[in-house]
Amino acid sequence: MLWTIVVILLVLWLLGAFGGRVFSGFPKTGNWVHILIVIVIILVVLNLLGVI
């Protein structure tokens, strides 16, 4: 379950980071891109430590 959330957040981050270059009509996401990658990193670290 955790890895599914991590993958979804990573895909959303990739779309936010590079979506404007790939799809010209893709909306600008601003700081949400950075928030998503921080959440993904925290979830992965907590999983590796065995907390989650």
C-alpha positions as CSV (number, residue, x, y, z in Angstrom):
1,M,0.0,0.0,0.0
2,L,2.8,2.4,0.9
3,W,4.6,1.8,-2.3
4,T,1.5,2.5,-4.3
5,I,1.2,5.9,-2.6
6,V,4.9,6.5,-3.3
7,V,4.6,5.7,-7.0
8,I,1.5,7.8,-7.4
9,L,3.2,10.8,-5.7
10,L,6.3,10.3,-7.8
11,V,4.2,10.2,-11.0
12,L,2.4,13.4,-9.9
13,W,5.7,15.0,-9.2
14,L,7.1,14.1,-12.6
15,L,4.0,15.5,-14.3
16,G,4.3,18.7,-12.3
17,A,8.0,19.0,-13.0
18,F,8.0,18.2,-16.7
19,G,4.4,18.3,-17.7
20,G,4.6,21.9,-18.9
21,R,7.4,21.0,-21.3
22,V,5.7,17.8,-22.6
23,F,2.1,19.1,-22.8
24,S,1.8,22.8,-23.6
25,G,-1.7,23.0,-22.0
26,F,-0.6,21.4,-18.7
27,P,-1.2,23.8,-15.7
28,K,1.6,25.3,-13.7
29,T,2.0,23.7,-10.3
30,G,4.5,25.9,-8.5
31,N,5.6,24.8,-5.1
32,W,3.4,21.7,-5.1
33,V,6.1,19.9,-7.1
34,H,8.6,20.3,-4.2
35,I,6.1,19.4,-1.6
36,L,5.3,16.1,-3.4
37,I,8.9,15.1,-3.7
38,V,9.6,15.8,0.0
39,I,6.6,13.7,1.0
40,V,7.9,10.8,-1.2
41,I,11.3,11.0,0.3
42,I,9.9,11.1,3.8
43,L,7.7,8.0,3.1
44,V,10.6,6.1,1.6
45,V,13.0,6.8,4.5
46,L,10.3,5.9,7.1
47,N,9.7,2.7,5.3
48,L,13.4,1.8,5.1
49,L,13.7,2.5,8.8
50,G,10.8,0.2,9.5
51,V,8.6,2.9,11.1
52,I,5.8,2.4,8.7
